[in-house]
Amino acid sequence: MKLWLDADAAPRDVKEVCYRASDRLKLETVLVANQRLQLPVGYEHLSSVRVEGGPDVADRYIADHAERGDVAVTADIPLAAILVPNGVVVIDPRGEEYTAEVIGERLSVRNFMDGLRGAGVETGGHAAYGAKEKQAFSNALDRALTRALRQR
């Protein structure tokens, strides 16, 4: 089992929670980004993959390499829509788990909002990422990893 992190847009707090989980569980954790990542010293189970720049290149790498039973962290709903049917547990940086029951709806809403933005409609965005969101993510990651480890 691996923990995959779509690291290009992941908040620093999310990365830090993943680093600690990797260390605590001795879990291979792979950060994928289209830029060079500086991994913190002392975390022996962390690795990074730098992919070429371009839209969705990191997403494609994760989709091609993640396997059933892995856990992935991403805010990218189209990536989650690929991973979930393949048996990968996916959570977003705010602690929401994308499941087979909700991923279709999330993708439809995302595409609708993308269409509105493309037409020039101001749709707003997420609130700032703070302590409440970090705690929700930490709890969701712990639950997802515990479940995945039990199923091994």
C-alpha positions in Angstrom: 0.0 0.0 0.0 1.2 3.5 -0.8 0.0 7.0 0.0 0.0 9.2 -3.1 0.0 13.0 -2.8 -0.9 15.3 -5.7 1.7 17.8 -4.4 1.4 20.7 -6.8 -1.5 22.3 -5.1 -1.5 20.6 -1.7 -1.4 23.0 1.2 1.8 22.9 3.3 -0.3 21.7 6.3 -1.6 18.7 4.3 1.9 17.7 3.3 3.1 17.9 6.9 0.2 15.7 8.1 1.1 13.2 5.3 4.8 13.3 6.3 4.0 12.4 9.9 1.6 9.7 8.9 4.2 8.2 6.6 6.7 8.1 9.4 4.3 6.8 12.1 3.0 4.0 9.9 6.3 3.3 8.0 4.2 3.8 4.9 5.7 4.5 1.4 4.5 8.0 0.5 5.0 9.4 -3.0 4.6 13.1 -3.7 4.0 13.9 -7.4 4.5 17.4 -8.8 5.6 19.2 -11.9 8.2 21.1 -10.0 11.2 20.0 -7.8 10.1 19.2 -4.3 12.3 19.6 -1.3 11.6 16.7 1.0 12.1 17.2 4.7 15.1 15.4 6.3 14.5 12.4 8.5 11.4 10.9 6.8 12.8 7.7 5.3 9.5 6.6 3.7 9.0 9.7 1.6 9.9 10.0 -2.1 9.0 12.4 -4.8 8.4 12.2 -8.5 8.9 15.2 -10.7 6.9 15.0 -13.9 7.2 17.3 -16.9 5.1 20.5 -16.7 1.8 20.7 -18.4 -1.8 20.3 -17.4 -2.7 17.1 -15.6 0.7 15.4 -16.1 1.0 14.8 -12.3 -2.6 13.5 -12.3 -1.9 11.1 -15.1 1.2 9.8 -13.3 -0.8 9.1 -10.2 -3.6 7.5 -12.2 -1.1 5.2 -14.0 0.7 4.1 -10.9 -1.8 4.0 -8.0 -3.1 0.5 -7.3 -6.2 -0.9 -5.6 -5.8 -0.5 -1.8 -3.7 2.7 -2.1 -4.7 6.0 -0.6 -4.5 9.3 -2.6 -4.8 12.9 -1.5 -5.9 15.3 -4.2 -8.4 18.2 -4.7 -8.6 17.2 -8.4 -12.0 15.8 -8.9 -11.3 14.4 -12.4 -8.3 12.5 -11.0 -10.5 11.2 -8.1 -13.1 10.1 -10.7 -10.4 7.9 -12.3 -9.0 6.5 -9.0 -12.1 5.7 -7.1 -13.5 3.1 -9.6 -10.0 1.5 -9.5 -10.2 0.8 -5.8 -8.0 3.7 -4.6 -9.3 5.6 -1.5 -9.3 9.3 -2.3 -9.6 12.2 0.1 -9.3 15.9 -0.5 -7.2 18.4 1.5 -10.3 19.4 3.5 -11.0 15.9 4.6 -13.8 14.8 2.2 -13.6 11.3 1.0 -14.6 10.8 -2.6 -16.6 7.6 -2.8 -18.2 5.7 -5.7 -21.6 7.1 -4.5 -20.6 10.8 -4.7 -17.8 11.0 -7.3 -20.2 11.3 -10.3 -22.2 14.1 -8.7 -18.9 15.9 -7.7 -17.6 15.7 -11.2 -20.9 17.0 -12.7 -20.9 20.0 -10.3 -17.2 20.6 -11.0 -17.9 20.6 -14.8 -20.9 22.9 -14.4 -18.9 25.4 -12.3 -16.0 25.2 -14.8 -18.5 26.0 -17.6 -19.8 29.0 -15.6 -16.3 30.3 -15.1 -15.5 29.8 -18.8 -18.6 32.0 -19.5 -17.2 34.8 -17.3 -19.4 34.1 -14.2 -17.6 34.8 -10.9 -18.2 31.6 -8.9 -16.0 32.3 -5.8 -13.9 29.7 -4.2 -13.1 27.8 -1.0 -12.7 29.7 2.2 -9.1 30.0 3.5 -7.4 26.8 4.7 -7.1 26.9 8.5 -6.9 24.9 11.6 -10.4 23.5 11.2 -9.7 22.2 7.7 -6.3 20.8 8.8 -8.0 18.8 11.6 -10.7 17.5 9.3 -8.1 16.4 6.8 -5.9 14.8 9.5 -8.9 12.8 10.9 -10.0 11.7 7.4 -6.5 10.6 6.5 -6.2 8.6 9.7 -9.5 6.9 9.1 -8.7 6.1 5.4 -5.2 4.7 6.3 -6.5 2.6 9.2 -9.2 1.1 6.9 -6.7 0.5 4.1 -4.1 -1.1 6.4 -6.8 -3.5 7.9 -7.8 -4.6 4.4 -4.2 -5.6 3.4 
